[in-house]
C-alpha cells in the first residue's frame, strides 16, 4: 500500500469522526436532571456546529441512511476525502440510487427527474473510479495486512451478525409484513448495485439477530412486547439458522460463541446474565468494536459502513439519555445503558 493511500484513509477516518460527539461528552449529558438542561447541554456539543438541527430524540432513525448520505457524506469537506481511487463516490451514488423510487415501488419516494440525476451521478462516479479501483494484488495485500494486525476478515456472515440494525418496533403481524416487504423491495432494487445490496443484507441479518435474542432471553419490564419467532429472508445468514436455534432452545452463549461468530466468543458469557435489553447493548457494542478495527482497512466500503454505524450509535445514545431523564432514572443507570462509541 502506498503511503498516500494510507494518508488518505486516515484523513477519511478523522474527517468522519470529527462530526461525532465524544463519549465523555455524551456521558456528561446523563448527569442533567431535566430535559431542558439536557437540550442546553446538547447545544454545547458538536451538534451546535452542524448546519441542520439535531435529530428528534423520540423518533426512530428509520430514515437515517438517507439523511446520512444526503447531508453528511456528500457535502464539503467530507466529499473531498472520498477519493475516486477508493471507489467511495460510486458507493455513495449506488446507495442514493437504491433509495430512489416512486411511491408505489418503495418507501423512499423521489421524482423521476431526481432518479435520472442519480443515475447520471452513478455513471459518472463509476467512470471516474473504474480505472483506479484496487487491483487483485492490492486487495490480497490488504487481507494479509488484516491478518498481520490480528483483525477479523470481513466475511459476510460475520459482518451480517455484528452490524447493528433497526430492531422490530413490535411483534404485530402487520409490522412484520411491512418489514419483510421493505427488505424484499430493497434487495430487489439493489440487485445491480453491490455496495448498497451488501448494506441491506447486513441489516436483515442484524434484525434477525436482535429478534433471536428477544425470543430466547427472559423478558423484563423493559421489553414487554409479545415475542415473535419469525425471521426475515435475504440476509447473508439463512433465516432457518435462527429458526432452528429457537426451536431447539439453543443457548445464546453457544450460538454466538461458535467459531463462526468469533467476535462474540470473548464477550457473551452466560445467557442467564442477559435480558433482551442487555443483549441488545451487547450486540451494539460488539458491532462497534468490529468497525473500530475495520477502519484500518482502506479499501472497500468499511469507512462508510463504520461511520453509518457510529452515527446510529450516537443517535441511539442520545435517545437513551433523553428517555432516562424523562423517567427520572439515576445518572449511573443511564450511563450503564449507553453503547460504546469510537472515543
DRENMARPA-228488 format. One record per atom (N, C-alpha, C): atom name; z negated, x, y negated. Coordinates in steps of 0.1 Angstrom, whole numbers, plus 5000, padded with zeros to 4 digits. Layout:
atom,zz,xx,yy
CA,Z,X,Y
...
***
This chain:
atom,zz,xx,yy
N,5000,5009,5012
CA,5000,5000,5000
C,5000,5009,4988
N,5009,5006,4978
CA,5010,5014,4966
C,4997,5011,4957
N,4993,5021,4950
CA,4982,5019,4940
C,4984,5007,4931
N,4997,5006,4926
CA,5000,4995,4917
C,4997,4981,4924
N,5000,4980,4937
CA,4997,4968,4944
C,4983,4965,4944
N,4974,4975,4947
CA,4960,4973,4948
C,4955,4969,4934
N,4960,4976,4923
CA,4955,4973,4910
C,4959,4958,4906
N,4971,4954,4910
CA,4975,4940,4907
C,4966,4930,4914
N,4962,4934,4927
CA,4954,4925,4935
C,4940,4924,4928
N,4934,4935,4924
CA,4921,4935,4917
C,4922,4927,4904
N,4933,4928,4897
CA,4935,4920,4885
C,4935,4906,4887
N,4941,4901,4898
CA,4941,4887,4902
C,4927,4882,4904
N,4920,4889,4912
CA,4906,4885,4915
C,4897,4884,4903
N,4898,4895,4894
CA,4889,4895,4882
C,4893,4884,4873
N,4906,4881,4871
CA,4910,4871,4862
C,4906,4857,4867
N,4907,4855,4880
CA,4903,4842,4885
C,4888,4840,4885
N,4880,4850,4889
CA,4866,4848,4889
C,4859,4848,4876
N,4866,4853,4865
CA,4860,4852,4852
C,4860,4838,4847
N,4867,4828,4854
CA,4867,4814,4850
C,4855,4807,4856
N,4848,4813,4866
CA,4837,4806,4873
C,4824,4808,4867
N,4815,4799,4869
CA,4801,4801,4864
C,4793,4809,4874
N,4787,4820,4869
CA,4779,4829,4878
C,4768,4822,4885
N,4764,4826,4896
CA,4754,4819,4904
C,4741,4818,4897
N,4737,4829,4890
CA,4724,4829,4883
C,4723,4819,4872
N,4735,4816,4865
CA,4735,4806,4855
C,4735,4792,4861
N,4741,4790,4873
CA,4741,4777,4880
C,4726,4774,4884
N,4720,4784,4890
CA,4706,4782,4894
C,4697,4778,4883
N,4700,4784,4871
CA,4692,4782,4859
C,4693,4767,4855
N,4705,4761,4857
CA,4707,4747,4853
C,4698,4738,4861
N,4694,4742,4873
CA,4685,4734,4881
C,4671,4733,4876
N,4667,4741,4866
CA,4654,4741,4860
C,4652,4730,4849
N,4663,4724,4845
CA,4662,4714,4834
C,4656,4701,4840
N,4649,4694,4832
CA,4642,4682,4837
C,4649,4669,4833
N,4659,4670,4825
CA,4667,4658,4821
C,4681,4660,4821
N,4689,4650,4823
CA,4704,4651,4823
C,4710,4656,4810
N,4703,4652,4799
CA,4708,4656,4786
C,4706,4671,4784
N,4695,4676,4789
CA,4692,4690,4788
C,4702,4698,4797
N,4705,4692,4809
CA,4714,4698,4818
C,4728,4699,4812
N,4733,4689,4805
CA,4746,4689,4799
C,4746,4700,4787
N,4735,4701,4780
CA,4735,4711,4770
C,4735,4725,4776
N,4728,4726,4787
CA,4728,4739,4794
C,4742,4742,4799
N,4749,4732,4804
CA,4763,4734,4809
C,4772,4739,4798
N,4770,4734,4785
CA,4778,4738,4774
C,4776,4753,4771
N,4765,4759,4776
CA,4763,4774,4773
C,4770,4782,4783
N,4776,4777,4794
CA,4782,4785,4804
C,4797,4786,4801
N,4804,4791,4811
CA,4819,4794,4808
C,4827,4781,4806
N,4821,4770,4809
CA,4828,4757,4806
C,4831,4756,4791
N,4822,4762,4783
CA,4824,4760,4769
C,4837,4766,4763
N,4842,4776,4770
CA,4854,4783,4765
C,4866,4778,4771
N,4865,4768,4780
CA,4877,4762,4786
C,4884,4752,4777
N,4897,4750,4779
CA,4905,4742,4770
C,4904,4727,4773
N,4898,4724,4784
CA,4897,4709,4788
C,4883,4706,4792
N,4878,4694,4791
CA,4864,4690,4794
C,4860,4693,4808
N,4847,4695,4811
CA,4843,4697,4824
C,4845,4685,4833
N,4846,4687,4846
CA,4848,4675,4855
C,4837,4665,4854
N,4840,4653,4856
CA,4829,4643,4857
C,4821,4645,4869
N,4808,4648,4867
CA,4800,4652,4878
C,4798,4642,4889
N,4800,4629,4886
CA,4798,4619,4896
C,4811,4616,4903
N,4822,4621,4899
CA,4835,4618,4905
C,4837,4627,4917
N,4845,4622,4927
CA,4850,4630,4938
C,4860,4641,4932
N,4861,4652,4939
CA,4870,4662,4935
C,4884,4660,4942
N,4887,4648,4944
CA,4900,4645,4952
C,4912,4650,4945
N,4913,4650,4932
CA,4925,4654,4925
C,4923,4669,4921
N,4914,4676,4927
CA,4911,4690,4922
C,4923,4699,4924
N,4930,4698,4935
CA,4940,4707,4937
C,4951,4706,4927
N,4955,4693,4922
CA,4965,4692,4912
C,4960,4697,4899
N,4948,4694,4895
CA,4943,4700,4882
C,4942,4715,4883
N,4938,4720,4895
CA,4937,4734,4897
C,4950,4742,4894
N,4961,4737,4900
CA,4973,4744,4898
C,4980,4741,4885
N,4977,4729,4880
CA,4984,4725,4867
C,4977,4731,4855
N,4963,4732,4855
CA,4956,4736,4843
C,4950,4750,4844
N,4948,4755,4856
CA,4942,4768,4857
C,4952,4779,4859
N,4959,4778,4870
CA,4967,4790,4875
C,4981,4791,4868
N,4986,4781,4862
CA,4999,4782,4856
C,4998,4785,4841
N,4986,4786,4835
CA,4986,4789,4821
C,4983,4804,4819
N,4986,4809,4807
CA,4983,4823,4804
C,4968,4824,4802
N,4962,4836,4805
CA,4968,4848,4810
C,4969,4848,4825
N,4964,4838,4832
CA,4964,4838,4847
C,4978,4839,4852
N,4987,4832,4846
CA,5001,4832,4851
C,5007,4846,4852
N,5003,4855,4843
CA,5009,4868,4842
C,5004,4877,4854
N,4992,4874,4860
CA,4987,4882,4870
C,4993,4878,4884
N,4999,4866,4885
CA,5006,4862,4897
C,5020,4868,4898
N,5021,4880,4902
CA,5034,4887,4901
C,5043,4882,4912
N,5056,4884,4910
CA,5066,4880,4920
C,5065,4887,4933
N,5061,4900,4932
CA,5060,4908,4944
C,5050,4902,4954
N,5041,4894,4950
CA,5031,4888,4959
C,5035,4874,4963
N,5046,4869,4957
CA,5050,4855,4961
C,5042,4844,4955
N,5033,4847,4946
CA,5024,4836,4941
C,5032,4825,4934
N,5042,4829,4926
CA,5050,4819,4919
C,5056,4809,4928
N,5061,4814,4939
CA,5067,4805,4949
C,5056,4796,4955
N,5045,4802,4958
CA,5034,4794,4965
C,5029,4783,4955
N,5028,4786,4943
CA,5023,4776,4933
C,5034,4765,4932
N,5046,4769,4931
CA,5057,4759,4930
C,5058,4750,4942
N,5055,4756,4954
CA,5056,4748,4966
C,5045,4737,4966
N,5033,4741,4962
CA,5022,4731,4962
C,5024,4720,4952
N,5029,4724,4940
CA,5031,4714,4930
C,5042,4704,4934
N,5053,4709,4940
CA,5063,4701,4945
C,5059,4692,4956
N,5050,4697,4965
CA,5045,4689,4976
C,5037,4677,4971
N,5030,4679,4960
CA,5022,4669,4954
C,5030,4658,4946
N,5043,4662,4944
CA,5051,4653,4936
C,5058,4643,4944
N,5057,4630,4941
CA,5063,4619,4949
C,5063,4607,4940
N,5071,4597,4945
CA,5069,4584,4938
C,5057,4577,4944
N,5053,4566,4937
CA,5041,4559,4941
C,5041,4553,4955
N,5053,4550,4960
CA,5054,4544,4973
C,5053,4555,4984
N,5056,4567,4981
CA,5056,4578,4992
C,5043,4585,4993
N,5035,4585,4982
CA,5022,4592,4983
C,5014,4590,4971
N,5002,4595,4971
CA,4992,4592,4960
C,4994,4600,4947
N,5002,4610,4947
CA,5004,4618,4935
C,5017,4614,4929
N,5017,4603,4921
CA,5029,4597,4915
C,5034,4605,4903
N,5046,4609,4904
CA,5053,4615,4892
C,5067,4610,4891
N,5073,4612,4880
CA,5086,4607,4877
C,5097,4615,4885
N,5108,4609,4887
CA,5119,4616,4894
C,5123,4628,4886
N,5123,4627,4872
CA,5126,4639,4864
C,5116,4650,4866
N,5103,4647,4867
CA,5093,4657,4869
C,5095,4664,4883
N,5099,4656,4893
CA,5101,4662,4906
C,5113,4671,4906
N,5124,4667,4898
CA,5135,4676,4897
C,5132,4689,4890
N,5123,4688,4880
CA,5119,4700,4873
C,5111,4709,4882
N,5103,4704,4891
CA,5095,4712,4900
C,5104,4718,4910
N,5114,4711,4915
CA,5124,4717,4924
C,5131,4729,4918
N,5135,4727,4906
CA,5142,4739,4899
C,5132,4750,4898
N,5119,4747,4895
CA,5109,4758,4894
C,5107,4765,4907
N,5107,4757,4918
CA,5106,4763,4931
C,5118,4772,4934
N,5130,4768,4931
CA,5142,4776,4934
C,5142,4789,4926
N,5138,4788,4913
CA,5137,4800,4905
C,5126,4809,4910
N,5115,4804,4915
CA,5104,4812,4920
C,5108,4819,4933
N,5115,4812,4942
CA,5119,4818,4954
C,5130,4829,4951
N,5139,4826,4942
CA,5149,4836,4939
C,5143,4849,4933
N,5132,4847,4925
CA,5126,4858,4918
C,5118,4867,4928
N,5112,4861,4939
CA,5103,4869,4947
C,5109,4872,4961
N,5121,4867,4964
CA,5126,4869,4978
C,5129,4884,4981
N,5134,4891,4970
CA,5137,4905,4973
C,5125,4914,4972
N,5114,4908,4967
CA,5102,4917,4966
C,5091,4913,4975
N,5093,4903,4984
CA,5083,4899,4994
C,5079,4911,5003
N,5067,4912,5007
CA,5062,4923,5016
C,5071,4924,5028
N,5074,4937,5032
CA,5082,4939,5044
C,5073,4937,5056
N,5079,4937,5068
CA,5071,4935,5081
C,5061,4947,5082
N,5066,4959,5078
CA,5057,4971,5079
C,5045,4970,5069
N,5048,4964,5058
CA,5037,4962,5048
C,5026,4952,5053
N,5031,4942,5059
CA,5022,4932,5065
C,5014,4938,5076
N,5021,4945,5085
CA,5014,4952,5096
C,5003,4961,5091
N,5006,4969,5080
CA,4996,4978,5075
C,4985,4970,5068
N,4988,4958,5063
CA,4977,4950,5058
C,4967,4946,5068
N,4973,4942,5080
CA,4964,4938,5091
C,4956,4950,5096
N,4962,4962,5097
CA,4954,4974,5100
C,4943,4976,5090
N,4946,4974,5078
CA,4936,4976,5068
C,4924,4966,5069
N,4927,4954,5073
CA,4917,4944,5075
C,4908,4949,5087
N,4914,4954,5097
CA,4906,4959,5108
C,4897,4971,5104
N,4903,4980,5095
CA,4896,4991,5091
C,4883,4987,5083
N,4885,4977,5075
CA,4873,4971,5067
C,4864,4962,5075
N,4868,4960,5088
CA,4860,4951,5096
C,4861,4936,5092
N,4872,4932,5087
CA,4874,4919,5082
C,4880,4911,5094
N,4877,4898,5094
CA,4883,4889,5104
C,4898,4887,5101
N,4907,4887,5111
CA,4921,4884,5109
C,4922,4869,5105
N,4931,4866,5096
CA,4932,4852,5092
C,4940,4843,5102
N,4934,4842,5114
CA,4940,4833,5124
C,4939,4819,5119
N,4949,4811,5122
CA,4949,4797,5118
C,4937,4789,5122
N,4932,4792,5135
CA,4921,4785,5140
C,4908,4788,5132
N,4907,4801,5128
CA,4895,4805,5120
C,4896,4799,5106
N,4908,4801,5100
CA,4909,4796,5086
C,4907,4781,5086
N,4912,4774,5096
CA,4910,4759,5096
C,4896,4755,5096
N,4888,4761,5104
CA,4874,4757,5106
C,4865,4762,5094
N,4868,4773,5089
CA,4860,4779,5079
C,4862,4775,5065
N,4874,4768,5062
CA,4877,4764,5049
C,4872,4750,5046
N,4863,4749,5036
CA,4856,4736,5034
C,4866,4726,5028
N,4866,4714,5033
CA,4874,4703,5028
C,4866,4691,5023
N,4873,4681,5019
CA,4866,4669,5014
C,4861,4661,5025
N,4848,4658,5025
CA,4842,4650,5036
C,4846,4636,5035
N,4846,4629,5046
CA,4849,4615,5046
C,4838,4607,5038
N,4842,4599,5028
CA,4832,4592,5020
C,4824,4582,5027
N,4830,4576,5038
CA,4823,4566,5046
C,4830,4565,5059
N,4824,4557,5068
CA,4829,4556,5081
C,4837,4543,5083
N,4840,4536,5072
CA,4848,4523,5073
C,4862,4526,5079
N,4867,4517,5087
CA,4880,4519,5093
C,4891,4520,5083
N,4889,4513,5072
CA,4900,4513,5061
C,4900,4527,5055
N,4888,4533,5053
CA,4888,4547,5048
C,4895,4557,5057
N,4891,4555,5070
CA,4897,4565,5080
C,4912,4563,5080
N,4917,4551,5080
CA,4932,4548,5080
C,4938,4554,5067
N,4931,4553,5056
CA,4937,4558,5044
C,4938,4573,5044
N,4927,4580,5049
CA,4928,4594,5051
C,4939,4599,5061
N,4940,4592,5072
CA,4950,4595,5082
C,4964,4594,5076
N,4966,4583,5068
CA,4979,4581,5062
C,4982,4592,5052
N,4972,4596,5044
CA,4974,4606,5034
C,4977,4620,5041
N,4970,4624,5051
CA,4972,4636,5058
C,4986,4636,5064
N,4990,4625,5070
CA,5003,4624,5076
C,5014,4625,5066
N,5012,4618,5054
CA,5022,4620,5043
C,5022,4634,5038
N,5011,4640,5036
CA,5011,4654,5030
C,5018,4664,5040
N,5015,4663,5053
CA,5021,4672,5062
C,5036,4670,5063
N,5040,4657,5062
CA,5054,4654,5063
C,5061,4659,5050
N,5055,4657,5039
CA,5061,4662,5026
C,5062,4677,5025
N,5053,4684,5032
CA,5053,4699,5030
C,5059,4706,5042
N,5067,4699,5050
CA,5073,4705,5062
C,5082,4716,5058
N,5088,4716,5046
CA,5097,4727,5042
C,5090,4737,5033
N,5077,4735,5031
CA,5070,4744,5022
C,5058,4750,5029
N,5060,4762,5035
CA,5049,4767,5044
C,5035,4769,5037
N,5035,4774,5025
CA,5022,4777,5019
C,5014,4764,5017
N,5021,4753,5012
CA,5015,4741,5009
C,5011,4734,5022
N,5019,4735,5032
CA,5016,4729,5045
C,5004,4735,5052
N,5003,4749,5050
CA,4991,4756,5056
C,4979,4751,5049
N,4979,4748,5036
CA,4967,4744,5029
C,4963,4730,5034
N,4972,4721,5036
CA,4968,4707,5041
C,4963,4708,5055
N,4969,4716,5064
CA,4964,4717,5077
C,4950,4722,5078
N,4947,4732,5069
CA,4933,4737,5067
C,4924,4725,5064
N,4928,4717,5055
CA,4919,4706,5050
C,4917,4696,5062
N,4927,4693,5070
CA,4925,4685,5082
C,4914,4690,5091
N,4915,4703,5094
CA,4905,4710,5103
C,4891,4709,5096
N,4890,4712,5083
CA,4877,4712,5077
C,4871,4698,5077
N,4878,4688,5075
CA,4872,4674,5075
C,4868,4671,5089
N,4876,4675,5099
CA,4872,4672,5113
C,4859,4680,5117
N,4858,4692,5112
CA,4846,4700,5115
C,4834,4693,5109
N,4835,4689,5096
CA,4824,4682,5090
C,4820,4669,5097
N,4830,4661,5101
CA,4827,4649,5108
C,4821,4651,5122
N,4825,4662,5128
CA,4819,4666,5141
C,4804,4668,5139
N,4800,4675,5128
CA,4786,4678,5126
C,4778,4665,5124
N,4785,4655,5117
CA,4778,4642,5115
C,4776,4635,5128
N,4785,4637,5137
CA,4785,4630,5150
C,4774,4635,5159
N,4771,4648,5159
CA,4762,4654,5169
C,4749,4658,5164
N,4747,4658,5150
CA,4734,4662,5145
C,4726,4650,5141
N,4713,4650,5141
CA,4705,4639,5138
C,4707,4634,5124
N,4707,4621,5122
CA,4708,4615,5109
C,4695,4616,5101
N,4696,4617,5088
CA,4684,4618,5080
C,4686,4608,5068
N,4676,4607,5060
CA,4676,4598,5049
C,4687,4602,5039
N,4692,4614,5040
CA,4703,4619,5031
C,4716,4615,5036
N,4717,4611,5049
CA,4730,4608,5055
C,4728,4595,5063
N,4730,4583,5056
CA,4727,4571,5063
C,4740,4563,5067
N,4752,4569,5064
CA,4764,4562,5068
C,4765,4561,5083
N,4771,4550,5088
CA,4774,4550,5103
C,4783,4561,5107
N,4781,4566,5119
CA,4788,4578,5124
C,4801,4573,5131
N,4812,4579,5128
CA,4825,4576,5134
C,4830,4588,5142
N,4834,4585,5154
CA,4838,4596,5163
C,4853,4599,5163
N,4861,4593,5153
CA,4875,4595,5152
C,4877,4608,5145
N,4888,4615,5149
CA,4892,4628,5142
C,4907,4627,5138
N,4911,4635,5129
CA,4924,4634,5123
C,4933,4644,5131
N,4946,4640,5132
CA,4956,4649,5138
C,4963,4657,5127
N,4969,4668,5131
CA,4978,4675,5122
C,4972,4689,5118
N,4960,4692,5122
CA,4954,4705,5118
C,4958,4716,5128
N,4953,4728,5125
CA,4956,4739,5134
C,4948,4737,5148
N,4936,4731,5147
CA,4928,4728,5159
C,4931,4714,5163
N,4935,4712,5176
CA,4938,4699,5181
C,4926,4690,5180
N,4928,4677,5176
CA,4917,4668,5174
C,4909,4666,5187
N,4916,4667,5198
CA,4909,4665,5211
C,4898,4675,5214
N,4899,4687,5208
CA,4889,4697,5209
C,4875,4691,5204
N,4876,4685,5192
CA,4864,4678,5187
C,4860,4666,5195
N,4869,4658,5199
CA,4866,4646,5206
C,4859,4649,5219
N,4865,4658,5227
CA,4859,4662,5239
C,4845,4668,5238
N,4843,4676,5227
CA,4830,4682,5224
C,4819,4671,5222
N,4823,4660,5214
CA,4814,4649,5212
C,4811,4642,5224
N,4821,4639,5232
CA,4820,4631,5245
C,4811,4638,5255
N,4811,4652,5255
CA,4803,4660,5264
C,4790,4663,5258
N,4787,4659,5246
CA,4774,4662,5239
C,4773,4677,5238
N,4783,4684,5234
CA,4783,4698,5233
C,4774,4702,5221
N,4765,4711,5223
CA,4756,4716,5213
C,4764,4723,5202
N,4762,4720,5189
CA,4770,4726,5179
C,4768,4742,5179
N,4757,4746,5184
CA,4755,4761,5184
C,4765,4767,5193
N,4767,4761,5205
CA,4777,4767,5214
C,4791,4766,5210
N,4794,4754,5203
CA,4808,4752,5198
C,4811,4761,5187
N,4802,4762,5177
CA,4805,4770,5165
C,4803,4785,5167
N,4796,4789,5178
CA,4792,4803,5180
C,4801,4809,5191
N,4811,4802,5196
CA,4820,4808,5206
C,4828,4819,5199
N,4834,4828,5208
CA,4842,4839,5202
C,4854,4834,5194
N,4858,4822,5196
CA,4870,4817,5189
C,4866,4815,5174
N,4853,4812,5171
CA,4849,4809,5158
C,4838,4820,5155
N,4842,4832,5155
CA,4832,4843,5154
C,4824,4843,5141
N,4830,4837,5131
CA,4823,4837,5118
C,4810,4829,5118
N,4809,4820,5128
CA,4797,4812,5129
C,4786,4818,5138
N,4790,4828,5145
CA,4781,4834,5155
C,4768,4839,5149
N,4770,4845,5137
CA,4758,4851,5130
C,4749,4842,5124
N,4754,4830,5121
CA,4746,4821,5112
C,4741,4808,5118
N,4749,4802,5127
CA,4745,4789,5132
C,4735,4791,5144
N,4723,4790,5142
CA,4713,4793,5152
C,4704,4781,5154
N,4707,4774,5165
CA,4698,4762,5169
C,4702,4749,5162
N,4707,4740,5170
CA,4711,4727,5164
C,4699,4719,5159
N,4687,4722,5165
CA,4676,4714,5162
C,4671,4717,5147
N,4675,4728,5142
CA,4671,4732,5128
C,4680,4726,5118
N,4690,4719,5122
CA,4700,4714,5112
C,4701,4699,5112
N,4704,4694,5100
CA,4707,4680,5098
C,4721,4680,5093
N,4728,4668,5092
CA,4741,4668,5086
C,4742,4674,5072
N,4731,4673,5064
CA,4730,4679,5051
C,4730,4694,5052
N,4721,4700,5060
CA,4721,4714,5061
C,4733,4720,5068
N,4738,4712,5077
CA,4751,4717,5084
C,4762,4718,5075
N,4763,4708,5065
CA,4774,4708,5055
C,4772,4720,5046
N,4760,4723,5042
CA,4758,4735,5034
C,4761,4748,5042
N,4758,4748,5055
CA,4761,4760,5063
C,4777,4762,5064
N,4784,4751,5066
CA,4799,4752,5067
C,4804,4757,5054
N,4799,4752,5042
CA,4804,4757,5029
C,4801,4772,5027
N,4789,4776,5031
CA,4785,4790,5028
C,4793,4799,5037
N,4795,4795,5050
CA,4803,4804,5059
C,4817,4805,5054
N,4823,4794,5048
CA,4836,4795,5043
C,4837,4804,5031
N,4827,4803,5022
CA,4827,4812,5010
C,4826,4827,5014
N,4817,4830,5024
CA,4816,4843,5029
C,4830,4849,5034
N,4837,4840,5041
CA,4850,4843,5046
C,4860,4847,5035
N,4861,4838,5025
CA,4871,4840,5015
C,4867,4852,5006
N,4854,4855,5004
CA,4850,4867,4997
C,4855,4880,5004
N,4855,4880,5017
CA,4861,4891,5025
C,4876,4892,5023
N,4882,4880,5024
CA,4897,4879,5025
C,4903,4883,5011
N,4895,4883,5000
CA,4901,4886,4987
C,4905,4901,4987
N,4901,4909,4996
CA,4906,4923,4997
C,4920,4924,5002
N,4925,4913,5007
CA,4939,4913,5012
C,4948,4909,5001
N,4957,4918,4997
CA,4966,4915,4985
C,4978,4906,4989
N,4982,4906,5001
CA,4994,4899,5005
C,4991,4885,5009
N,5000,4876,5007
CA,4998,4862,5012
C,4992,4853,5002
N,4985,4842,5008
CA,4980,4831,5000
C,4965,4832,4998
N,4959,4843,5001
CA,4944,4843,5002
C,4937,4842,4988
N,4943,4848,4978
CA,4937,4847,4965
C,4937,4833,4960
N,4948,4826,4962
CA,4949,4812,4957
C,4939,4803,4964
N,4939,4804,4978
CA,4930,4796,4986
C,4916,4799,4982
N,4913,4812,4981
CA,4899,4816,4978
C,4894,4811,4964
N,4903,4811,4954
CA,4899,4806,4941
C,4898,4791,4942
N,4907,4784,4949
CA,4905,4769,4951
C,4892,4766,4957
N,4888,4774,4968
CA,4875,4771,4974
C,4864,4774,4965
N,4865,4785,4957
CA,4854,4788,4947
C,4852,4778,4937
N,4863,4772,4932
CA,4863,4762,4922
C,4857,4749,4927
N,4861,4745,4940
CA,4855,4734,4946
C,4840,4735,4948
N,4836,4748,4952
CA,4821,4750,4953
C,4814,4749,4940
N,4820,4754,4930
CA,4814,4753,4916
C,4811,4738,4913
N,4822,4730,4914
CA,4820,4716,4911
C,4810,4709,4920
N,4810,4713,4933
CA,4800,4707,4942
C,4786,4710,4938
N,4784,4723,4934
CA,4771,4727,4930
C,4766,4720,4917
N,4775,4718,4908
CA,4772,4710,4896
C,4768,4696,4899
N,4775,4690,4909
CA,4772,4676,4913
C,4758,4676,4920
N,4755,4686,4928
CA,4742,4687,4935
C,4731,4688,4924
N,4733,4696,4914
CA,4722,4698,4904
C,4720,4685,4896
N,4732,4679,4892
CA,4731,4666,4884
C,4724,4655,4892
N,4728,4654,4905
CA,4721,4643,4913
C,4707,4646,4916
N,4703,4659,4917
CA,4689,4663,4919
C,4681,4660,4907
N,4686,4663,4895
CA,4679,4660,4883
C,4676,4645,4881
N,4687,4637,4884
CA,4686,4622,4883
C,4676,4617,4893
N,4674,4623,4904
CA,4665,4619,4915
C,4651,4625,4913
N,4649,4633,4903
CA,4636,4639,4899
C,4632,4648,4911
N,4641,4655,4917
CA,4637,4665,4927
C,4632,4678,4921
N,4622,4684,4927
CA,4617,4697,4922
C,4629,4707,4921
N,4629,4716,4911
CA,4639,4726,4910
C,4641,4734,4923
N,4630,4737,4930
CA,4631,4746,4942
C,4640,4738,4952
N,4638,4725,4954
CA,4646,4717,4964
C,4660,4717,4960
N,4663,4716,4947
CA,4677,4715,4942
C,4684,4729,4945
N,4677,4740,4942
CA,4683,4753,4945
C,4685,4756,4959
N,4677,4750,4968
CA,4679,4752,4982
C,4691,4745,4988
N,4696,4735,4980
CA,4708,4728,4984
C,4721,4734,4979
N,4720,4743,4969
CA,4731,4749,4963
C,4739,4758,4973
N,4752,4758,4972
CA,4761,4766,4980
C,4762,4780,4975
N,4766,4789,4984
CA,4769,4803,4979
C,4781,4802,4969
N,4781,4812,4960
CA,4793,4814,4952
C,4797,4829,4953
N,4807,4832,4945
CA,4812,4846,4945
C,4803,4856,4939
N,4793,4851,4931
CA,4785,4860,4923
C,4770,4860,4928
***
